[in-house]
Amino acid sequence: MALTKQEWLALEDKAYQMRRLLLDTCHWAGSGHIGGGNSVMDMLVILYHRYLNIKVEDPAWADRDRFILSKGHAGIAYAPVLVDKGFNDPEQLKTFNLTNSKMGIHLDSNKVVGVDASTGSLGHGLSIALGTGLAARVQGKNYKTYCIMGDGELDEGSNWEAAMAMAHFKVTNVISFVDRNHNMIDGNTEEIMALEPLADKWTAFGFEVKVIDGNNISQLADAIDFALANTGDKPVMIIADTVKGEGIDFIEGDYRWHYGAMAEENYEKSKESLARHYEARKARAEKEGK
């Protein structure tokens, strides 16, 4: 179902709110994975506010859709989304990554309500998604599994083992994403370990591939709708081309902000940048929405 202008604008507003809450969380914690958190935020927002079939009042509902954040270090983006949905107490964000907090830097599914899998040891999220997808088939359930990977973690061979198995067993009830922000902890992905031609690689592994602007809400909706309408026997991989640090101009595209401290000066500059970013994104939705 096509995204209306009103829906697009509402999702832009939510994405702005969540980026502000991510920024606040980083400020309270003193530091965090703010670069990759901002690049993936639009995917988290559209999944949790348009697509995921879940029940906040029953987080362990057997028929719920599953979500696996394979790039677990983006927990600083995921935690605000879960809090905003009502799964967890907002006060927990003020203790994020602090001693004795339930919310560690990589979210623990045994401690944070709404988290389906503990991740952070990069490279195994797609394998978990493969397992939940096969489990749904065996149990005769209709739930979907959504999995978001980082591009840097594609250096890990376990992803490609999962990809082979997913294509071989035709696990089409899993919809996968790569947050393609082109940067990892120590540099540009193509300089550290080249991934391109990335779309061709996933195609060769047996996937139906969509390459989109991953920071465009409308394109994300179209890609997810395409995946949900898939009647073939190939699983869908959405390569979401994003900007590291999306929305905060002085950190955008800079791998050195994979993890960073948010001192008072940068905190204020970031709030101003996010406000400008929101106005620009809102204008785009007004112009292009229908």
C-alpha positions in Angstrom: 0.0 0.0 0.0 1.5 3.3 -1.2 2.7 5.7 1.5 0.5 8.8 1.7 1.9 12.3 2.2 0.4 12.4 5.6 1.9 9.1 6.6 5.3 10.2 5.2 5.2 13.4 7.2 4.2 11.6 10.4 7.1 9.2 9.9 9.5 12.1 9.3 8.3 13.7 12.5 8.9 10.4 14.4 12.3 9.9 12.9 13.2 13.4 14.0 11.9 12.7 17.5 13.9 9.5 17.7 17.1 11.1 16.4 16.7 13.7 19.2 16.2 11.0 21.7 19.2 9.1 20.4 21.2 12.3 20.8 20.0 12.8 24.4 20.8 9.2 25.2 24.4 9.7 23.9 24.6 12.9 26.0 23.4 11.1 29.1 25.8 8.2 28.5 28.7 10.5 27.7 29.4 8.7 24.4 27.9 6.1 22.0 27.7 4.8 18.5 26.0 7.9 17.2 27.2 7.6 13.5 25.7 4.2 12.8 22.7 4.9 15.0 21.7 7.9 12.9 22.2 6.1 9.6 19.9 3.2 10.6 17.2 5.2 12.4 14.8 5.6 9.4 14.7 1.9 8.9 13.9 1.3 12.6 11.2 4.0 12.6 9.4 2.7 9.5 9.5 -0.9 10.7 8.2 -0.1 14.2 5.6 2.4 13.1 4.3 0.9 9.8 5.2 -2.7 9.3 6.0 -4.8 12.4 3.1 -6.9 13.7 3.8 -6.8 17.4 1.9 -6.3 20.7 3.5 -4.0 23.3 1.2 -5.5 25.9 2.4 -9.0 25.0 6.1 -8.8 23.9 6.5 -12.6 23.8 3.4 -13.1 21.6 4.1 -16.3 19.6 2.8 -14.9 16.3 4.6 -11.6 16.4 7.0 -10.5 13.7 10.6 -10.9 14.7 13.2 -8.1 14.4 16.9 -8.8 14.5 19.3 -5.8 14.7 22.4 -7.6 13.6 24.5 -4.4 13.9 24.0 -4.5 17.6 26.2 -1.5 18.3 23.4 0.6 17.0 21.5 -0.2 20.2 21.7 3.5 21.1 19.2 4.0 18.2 17.2 0.9 18.9 16.7 1.6 22.7 14.9 5.0 22.1 12.6 3.3 19.6 11.6 0.6 22.0 11.1 3.1 24.8 9.0 5.3 22.6 6.8 2.3 21.6 6.2 1.6 25.3 8.2 -1.5 25.8 10.5 0.0 28.4 10.7 2.8 31.0 12.0 6.0 29.5 14.1 6.6 32.6 16.3 3.6 31.5 17.7 5.7 28.7 19.3 8.0 31.2 21.4 5.1 32.4 22.3 3.7 29.0 25.7 2.0 29.1 26.2 3.0 32.7 27.1 0.6 35.5 24.3 -1.7 36.5 22.0 -0.4 33.8 19.6 -2.9 32.1 20.5 -1.1 28.8 24.0 -2.0 27.9 25.7 -0.7 24.8 24.6 -3.9 23.0 21.0 -4.6 24.0 20.4 -7.9 25.9 17.2 -9.7 25.1 17.1 -11.0 28.7 17.1 -7.5 30.1 15.5 -5.1 27.5 11.8 -5.8 26.7 11.0 -6.1 23.0 14.5 -7.3 21.9 14.2 -10.6 20.1 17.9 -11.4 19.9 21.1 -10.2 21.7 23.6 -9.0 19.1 26.8 -7.1 18.9 29.3 -9.8 18.2 28.9 -8.8 14.5 28.1 -11.2 11.8 25.5 -13.6 13.3 22.2 -11.7 13.0 21.4 -13.1 9.6 22.0 -16.6 10.9 19.5 -15.9 13.7 17.0 -14.5 11.2 17.4 -17.7 9.1 16.6 -19.7 12.1 13.5 -17.7 13.0 12.4 -17.9 9.4 12.7 -21.7 9.2 11.0 -22.0 12.6 8.0 -20.1 11.3 7.8 -22.5 8.4 8.1 -25.6 10.6 5.5 -24.3 13.0 3.1 -23.2 10.3 3.2 -19.6 11.4 2.9 -16.5 9.2 5.1 -14.1 11.0 7.9 -12.3 9.2 11.5 -11.7 10.3 13.2 -8.5 9.5 17.0 -8.3 9.9 19.3 -5.2 9.6 23.0 -5.7 9.1 25.8 -3.2 8.9 28.0 -3.1 5.8 31.2 -3.4 7.9 30.0 -6.7 9.4 29.7 -8.2 5.9 33.5 -8.8 6.2 32.4 -11.7 8.5 32.0 -15.0 6.7 29.1 -16.1 8.8 26.8 -13.7 6.9 27.6 -15.4 3.6 27.0 -18.9 5.1 23.6 -17.7 6.2 23.0 -16.2 2.8 23.7 -19.5 1.0 21.4 -21.4 3.3 18.6 -18.8 3.1 18.6 -18.9 -0.7 19.0 -22.7 -0.8 16.0 -23.3 1.5 14.0 -20.5 -0.1 13.4 -18.6 3.2 11.3 -15.8 1.7 9.6 -15.0 5.0 12.8 -13.1 6.1 13.3 -9.6 4.8 16.9 -8.4 5.1 18.6 -5.0 5.0 22.2 -3.7 4.8 22.7 -0.3 6.3 25.1 0.7 3.6 26.7 3.8 5.2 30.1 3.1 3.6 32.0 3.4 6.9 33.2 1.1 9.7 35.1 1.6 12.9 38.5 2.3 11.2 37.7 3.7 7.8 35.8 3.6 4.6 34.6 0.1 3.9 36.1 0.1 0.4 39.5 0.9 1.8 39.4 -1.6 4.7 37.8 -4.5 2.8 36.1 -3.7 -0.4 32.5 -4.8 -0.6 31.6 -3.7 -4.1 29.9 -4.8 -6.3 27.7 -5.5 -3.3 24.4 -5.8 -5.1 25.9 -8.3 -7.6 27.2 -10.4 -4.7 23.8 -10.7 -3.1 22.3 -11.5 -6.5 24.9 -14.2 -7.1 24.0 -15.7 -3.7 20.4 -16.1 -4.8 18.7 -13.0 -3.5 16.3 -10.6 -5.1 18.0 -7.3 -4.5 16.7 -3.7 -4.2 19.1 -0.8 -3.9 17.5 2.3 -2.4 18.2 5.6 -0.6 18.0 4.2 3.0 17.4 7.7 4.4 14.3 8.2 2.3 11.2 7.1 4.0 9.2 6.8 0.8 11.8 4.6 -0.9 12.0 2.4 2.2 8.2 1.9 2.2 8.3 1.0 -1.5 11.1 -1.5 -1.0 9.4 -3.2 2.0 6.1 -3.4 0.1 8.0 -5.0 -2.7 9.5 -7.6 -0.3 6.1 -8.3 1.3 4.6 -8.8 -2.1 7.3 -11.3 -3.2 5.8 -14.5 -4.5 8.9 -15.9 -5.9 11.3 -18.3 -4.3 14.2 -15.8 -3.7 14.6 -14.0 -0.4 14.7 -10.2 -0.7 17.8 -8.1 0.3 17.3 -4.3 0.5 20.6 -2.5 0.3 19.8 0.8 2.0 22.4 3.4 0.9 22.7 5.7 3.9 24.8 8.5 5.5 26.8 7.8 8.6 25.6 10.3 11.2 22.6 11.3 9.1 21.2 14.6 10.3 24.2 15.9 12.2 26.2 17.8 9.6 29.6 17.9 11.3 29.7 14.1 11.7 28.0 13.0 8.5 30.1 10.6 6.5 33.0 10.6 9.0 34.1 7.2 10.1 35.7 8.7 13.2 32.2 9.2 14.5 31.5 5.5 14.5 31.7 6.0 18.3 32.1 9.4 19.9 31.6 11.5 23.0 28.9 14.1 23.0 30.2 17.0 25.1 28.0 20.0 25.7 29.2 22.1 22.7 28.7 19.2 20.3 25.4 18.4 21.9 24.0 21.9 21.2 25.4 21.9 17.7 23.8 18.6 17.0 20.4 19.7 18.2 20.5 22.7 15.8 21.7 20.5 12.9 18.9 17.9 13.5 16.3 20.7 13.5 17.6 21.9 10.1 17.7 18.3 8.8 14.1 17.8 9.9 12.9 20.9 8.1 14.6 19.8 4.9 13.2 16.3 5.1 9.7 17.6 5.8 10.0 19.9 2.7 10.9 16.9 0.6 7.9 14.9 1.8 5.6 17.9 1.1 7.0 18.2 -2.4 7.2 14.6 -3.4 4.4 13.0 -1.3 0.9 12.3 -2.8 
